[in-house]
Amino acid sequence: MVELNHRLLSYARTLNPPEGWKVEVSGDAIVITATPCLLIQRNLLFVREQFDAHCPAGLMPSENTDLVSRAAGTLRNPDLTYFPLSAVELGGNPTPAEQAAIAVEIVSPSNPENDVVGKVRDYPLMGIPLYLLIDPREGDITLYSDLSDGGYHQQWHGKFGDRVPIPAPFDFELATDALVRYPA
């Protein structure tokens, strides 16, 4: 399986998707998804402003950056992530996934399974310690944490309007009252 994933990673990196599309590798599949719509971008801005205000020195935000895990044979592109400034010294793209402090995703209306199933499986295997999943379909929020043995062992669930307890290295309560749901 790892050999197949390495071949998929190599192949995926040669693809040049049309403008407005991005390429990811999950399990034994290449996933091509549309870039975020304006509602996703609006929600992401609201979340990012709060993370930026609590971002510890030495970490930087990045939106839609390719994160690769050679160990897991996975390439993912979270809506928002924070990683050490020292990662810039590595140059280029993709960035090693194990350097990410968190991955934040706003569920896509066109391919929700990618965020709700695929990334819940892939992010812990990639060594990403926190995964914040915001779902505007039903107004749900899930924070996955306590990474060990290739999985998340804690989940915090809430609804839009709740305050999400974001652990270290950010250590704050994320307000969600201004998040917007998808139209019915």
C-alpha positions, 0 to 999 in steps of 0.5 A, spaced: 500 500 500 505 504 501 508 503 494 502 505 491 501 511 495 508 513 493 507 512 486 500 516 487 504 522 490 509 522 484 503 522 479 499 527 483 505 532 483 505 532 475 498 534 475 496 541 473 489 542 474 485 547 471 484 554 475 479 553 481 481 546 482 486 542 487 489 535 487 490 531 493 492 524 495 487 520 500 488 512 501 489 509 494 485 515 490 487 521 487 482 527 489 480 533 485 476 538 488 474 545 487 477 551 491 473 554 496 466 558 494 465 565 497 461 562 503 467 558 505 472 563 504 467 568 509 467 563 514 474 561 514 476 569 515 472 569 521 476 563 524 483 565 521 482 572 525 481 568 531 487 563 530 491 569 528 490 573 534 492 567 539 498 564 534 504 563 538 510 566 536 514 562 531 508 559 527 505 562 521 498 561 517 497 558 510 491 557 506 491 551 501 498 549 502 499 542 500 501 538 506 505 531 504 506 525 508 511 520 505 510 515 511 502 515 510 503 516 502 498 522 503 498 529 500 492 534 503 491 541 502 487 544 508 483 550 508 487 553 513 494 550 517 499 553 521 506 551 521 513 553 524 516 559 520 522 554 519 518 550 514 519 556 509 527 554 509 525 548 506 523 551 500 518 549 495 511 546 496 509 541 499 510 542 506 511 536 510 505 535 514 508 533 521 510 540 521 503 542 521 500 545 528 493 544 526 488 543 520 482 547 519 477 545 514 470 548 512 466 542 509 465 543 502 458 542 499 460 538 493 464 533 496 463 533 504 465 526 504 472 528 503 473 532 509 468 528 514 471 521 512 477 522 508 481 527 512 479 524 519 482 518 517 488 521 513 490 527 518 492 523 524 496 518 519 500 524 517 501 526 524 497 533 524 495 533 532 489 537 531 483 537 526 478 542 526 472 541 522 467 546 521 460 543 517 456 549 514 451 544 512 448 543 519 452 548 523 456 542 526 463 543 529 468 538 531 475 538 534 479 532 533 485 532 538 489 527 542 493 524 537 497 517 538 497 511 534 495 514 528 488 516 530 485 522 534 482 519 541 478 525 543 473 529 539 469 535 541 462 536 538 458 543 538 454 547 534 455 554 531 454 559 536 458 554 541 465 556 543 470 551 541 476 550 546 482 550 542 488 547 546 495 549 546 499 551 542 493 556 541 490 555 547 483 560 546 476 559 546 474 560 538 467 563 538 463 561 532 456 565 533 458 569 526 459 562 522 454 562 516 450 555 514 449 553 507 442 556 504 437 550 505 
